[in-house]
């Protein structure tokens, strides 16, 4: 009788050990799945961050100054409106977005020697009177670059 009781206890201990091993294997699988998903989530977050940083760098003042051959102090960039942003109150889709619009103010000296200015990227020119301390260039030169936003309804 004592032997039967000892065998039952030994069998129960073995069953418990197998159950604990099964639990350990399950926990290891869950940990591996979490680690794999964290790697994927971090990769996604890094990609999103790089995308936003790259877009901001591409549309930075220095890039427009370089593209239009002017000083970065002559580049005026309006703040980005946020009323179409998904996370702006109320949360959700606003069915709109903003596109950048780049315009320039150009000036030059006309063939008759008079200072002229263009507010529509050189499409039309009008005479103007500059300050006495300013020298107007002979050729078409970008004086100011304006980056503004146009709301587009989706």
C-alpha positions in Angstrom: 0.0 0.0 0.0 2.8 2.4 0.9 4.5 1.4 -2.4 1.3 2.2 -4.4 1.1 5.6 -2.7 4.8 6.3 -3.5 4.2 5.3 -7.1 1.2 7.6 -7.3 3.2 10.5 -5.9 6.1 9.8 -8.3 3.7 9.8 -11.2 2.1 13.0 -10.0 5.5 14.7 -9.8 6.4 13.5 -13.3 3.0 14.9 -14.6 3.7 18.2 -12.9 7.2 18.4 -14.3 5.8 17.7 -17.8 3.2 20.4 -17.3 5.8 22.9 -16.1 8.0 22.1 -19.2 5.0 22.6 -21.4 4.3 26.0 -19.8 8.0 27.0 -20.1 8.0 26.2 -23.8 4.8 28.2 -24.3 6.2 31.2 -22.5 9.4 30.9 -24.6 7.2 31.0 -27.8 5.3 34.0 -26.6 8.6 35.8 -25.7 10.0 35.1 -29.1 6.8 36.3 -30.8 6.9 39.6 -28.8 10.6 40.1 -29.6 9.9 39.6 -33.3 7.0 42.0 -33.3 9.0 44.6 -31.4 11.7 44.5 -34.1 9.0 45.0 -36.7 7.4 47.8 -34.9 10.7 49.6 -34.3 11.6 49.2 -38.0 8.2 50.7 -38.9 8.6 53.6 -36.5 12.2 54.3 -37.8 11.0 54.2 -41.4 8.2 56.7 -40.6 10.6 58.9 -38.7 13.1 58.9 -41.6 10.3 59.7 -44.1 9.1 62.7 -42.1 12.6 63.9 -41.5 13.5 63.5 -45.2 10.4 65.4 -46.3 11.2 68.2 -43.8 14.9 68.3 -44.9 13.9 68.4 -48.6 11.5 71.4 -48.0 13.9 73.3 -45.7 14.9 76.9 -46.2 18.5 76.0 -47.2 17.2 73.8 -50.1 15.0 76.6 -51.6 17.9 79.0 -51.1 20.2 76.7 -53.0 17.6 76.0 -55.7 16.8 79.6 -56.3 20.4 80.9 -55.8 19.5 83.3 -53.0 20.2 83.7 -49.3 18.2 81.6 -46.9 17.1 84.9 -45.2 15.1 85.6 -48.4 13.1 82.4 -48.1 9.9 82.7 -46.2 8.1 79.5 -45.2 4.6 79.6 -43.7 3.8 77.3 -40.8 2.1 74.1 -41.8 -1.7 74.3 -41.0 -2.9 71.4 -38.9 -6.6 71.5 -39.3 -6.6 68.6 -41.8 -4.3 66.4 -39.6 -5.8 63.1 -38.5 -4.9 63.7 -34.9 -6.2 67.2 -34.7 -9.5 67.6 -32.8 -11.9 66.1 -33.5 -9.9 63.0 -34.2 -10.3 61.3 -37.5 -10.3 61.9 -41.2 -11.0 65.6 -42.2 -11.2 64.8 -46.0 -8.6 67.5 -46.8 -4.9 68.1 -47.1 -2.5 70.9 -47.8 -0.1 71.2 -50.8 2.9 73.4 -50.8 2.9 76.4 -53.2 6.2 78.0 -54.0 6.3 81.5 -55.5 9.1 83.9 -56.1 9.6 87.7 -56.4 12.1 88.4 -59.1 13.7 91.7 -60.2 16.0 92.9 -62.9 16.9 95.9 -65.0 14.9 96.3 -68.2 16.6 96.9 -71.6 15.9 100.6 -71.1 17.8 100.6 -67.8 14.7 100.8 -65.5 14.2 98.5 -62.5 11.5 95.9 -63.0 9.9 93.4 -60.7 7.8 90.2 -61.2 5.5 88.7 -58.6 4.4 85.7 -60.7 7.7 83.9 -61.2 8.8 86.0 -64.2 5.6 85.7 -66.3 4.9 89.5 -66.2 7.1 92.4 -65.2 6.2 95.9 -63.9 8.5 98.9 -63.2 9.2 99.9 -59.6 11.2 102.3 -57.6 13.7 100.7 -55.3 15.2 102.2 -52.2 18.2 104.3 -52.9 20.5 102.0 -50.9 19.6 98.9 -53.1 21.3 98.0 -56.4 19.0 96.2 -58.8 20.8 93.5 -60.8 21.0 93.6 -64.6 19.7 90.0 -65.0 16.6 88.2 -63.7 17.4 87.4 -60.1 15.2 85.9 -57.4 14.8 88.4 -54.5 12.4 86.4 -52.3 11.0 82.9 -52.2 7.6 82.3 -50.5 6.4 78.8 -49.5 2.8 78.8 -48.6 0.0 76.2 -48.3 -3.1 75.6 -50.3 -6.0 73.6 -48.8 -7.3 70.8 -51.0 -10.6 69.1 -50.2 -10.5 65.4 -50.8 
